């Protein structure tokens, strides 16, 4: 069956979840699944870092595609390199790449990841 999702409604819901956490002074890292096909999942994510990055260096077990819709995200890599992606930009974050991320403003993105085991 075809599942049609209103992108606008999904973004609004992610922002609502984010604002609820922000009102409590908490960091925001919300994932709202909007589609799935044979292990490939698509999410709307909302992120906002309160203060410095609270997340230690970490790595993802799979490649992650991200399209920034609003805001920006800054990545710091273990080798000291920094990268900032802003609204309208997209990238693939390679698996096993150690990084931290900081959402300087409330950031909304579309994320795709193949979560099924190979």
C-alpha positions as CSV (number, residue, x, y, z in Angstrom):
1,X,0.0,0.0,0.0
2,X,1.2,3.5,-0.9
3,X,1.8,5.7,2.2
4,X,1.6,9.4,1.5
5,X,3.0,11.7,4.1
6,X,2.6,15.5,4.2
7,X,6.1,16.8,4.6
8,X,4.8,20.1,6.0
9,X,2.9,18.2,8.7
10,X,5.9,16.0,9.5
11,X,8.1,19.1,9.9
12,X,5.5,20.8,12.1
13,X,5.3,17.7,14.4
14,X,9.1,17.5,14.6
15,X,9.2,21.2,15.5
16,X,6.5,20.7,18.2
17,X,8.5,17.9,19.8
18,X,11.6,20.0,19.7
19,X,10.1,23.0,21.2
20,X,8.7,20.9,24.1
21,X,12.2,19.8,25.0
22,X,13.7,23.2,24.5
23,X,11.1,24.7,26.9
24,X,12.6,22.3,29.5
25,X,16.2,23.4,28.7
26,X,17.0,20.0,27.1
27,X,18.9,19.2,24.0
28,X,16.8,18.2,21.0
29,X,17.5,15.2,18.8
30,X,14.1,14.1,17.5
31,X,13.6,11.5,14.7
32,X,10.2,11.2,13.1
33,X,10.0,8.3,10.6
34,X,8.1,9.2,7.5
35,X,8.9,6.3,5.2
36,X,10.4,2.8,5.1
37,X,11.0,0.3,2.3
38,X,13.0,-2.9,2.8
39,X,15.1,-1.5,5.6
40,X,15.7,1.9,4.1
41,X,14.2,4.5,6.4
42,X,13.5,8.2,5.9
43,X,13.2,10.6,8.8
44,X,12.5,14.2,9.5
45,X,14.9,15.2,12.2
46,X,14.8,18.2,14.5
47,X,18.0,19.1,16.4
48,X,19.1,21.9,18.7
49,X,22.2,21.8,20.9
50,X,21.9,23.6,24.2
51,X,25.4,24.8,25.1
52,X,28.4,22.8,23.9
53,X,28.1,19.5,22.2
54,X,26.8,17.1,24.8
55,X,27.5,14.1,22.5
56,X,30.8,12.3,22.7
57,X,32.6,11.4,19.4
58,X,30.6,8.5,17.9
59,X,30.2,6.7,14.6
60,X,27.3,5.4,12.7
61,X,27.3,1.7,11.6
62,X,25.9,2.7,8.2
63,X,26.2,5.6,5.7
64,X,23.7,8.4,6.4
65,X,22.3,10.8,3.8
66,X,21.1,14.2,5.1
67,X,19.4,17.2,3.4
68,X,19.2,20.3,5.6
69,X,15.9,21.9,5.2
70,X,16.2,24.7,7.9
71,X,19.1,25.8,10.1
72,X,22.5,24.3,10.1
73,X,24.6,21.5,11.7
74,X,28.3,21.7,12.5
75,X,30.4,18.6,12.5
76,X,33.7,18.2,14.4
77,X,35.7,15.1,13.3
78,X,38.2,13.3,15.4
79,X,41.1,14.6,13.3
80,X,40.1,18.2,14.3
81,X,38.5,19.1,11.0
82,X,35.2,21.0,11.0
83,X,32.4,21.1,8.5
84,X,29.1,23.1,8.6
85,X,26.1,22.2,6.5
86,X,23.3,24.8,6.0
87,X,19.8,24.9,4.7
88,X,19.7,23.7,1.1
89,X,22.8,21.6,1.4
90,X,23.0,17.8,1.5
91,X,25.8,15.3,2.2
92,X,26.5,11.6,3.0
93,X,28.1,11.0,6.3
94,X,30.2,7.8,5.8
95,X,29.8,4.9,8.2
96,X,32.4,4.5,10.9
97,X,33.5,8.2,10.6
98,X,34.0,9.4,14.2
99,X,32.3,12.8,14.7
100,X,30.4,15.1,17.0
101,X,27.6,17.3,15.8
102,X,26.2,20.6,17.1
103,X,22.9,22.1,16.0
104,X,23.5,25.9,16.6
105,X,19.9,26.7,15.8
106,X,16.8,24.6,15.6
107,X,17.6,22.5,12.6
108,X,15.2,20.5,10.5
109,X,16.6,17.9,8.1
110,X,15.5,15.0,5.9
111,X,17.6,11.9,6.7
112,X,17.8,8.6,4.9
113,X,19.6,5.5,6.2
114,X,19.6,1.8,5.2
115,X,19.1,0.2,8.6
116,X,18.6,-3.4,7.5
117,X,21.5,-5.7,8.2
118,X,23.5,-6.6,5.0
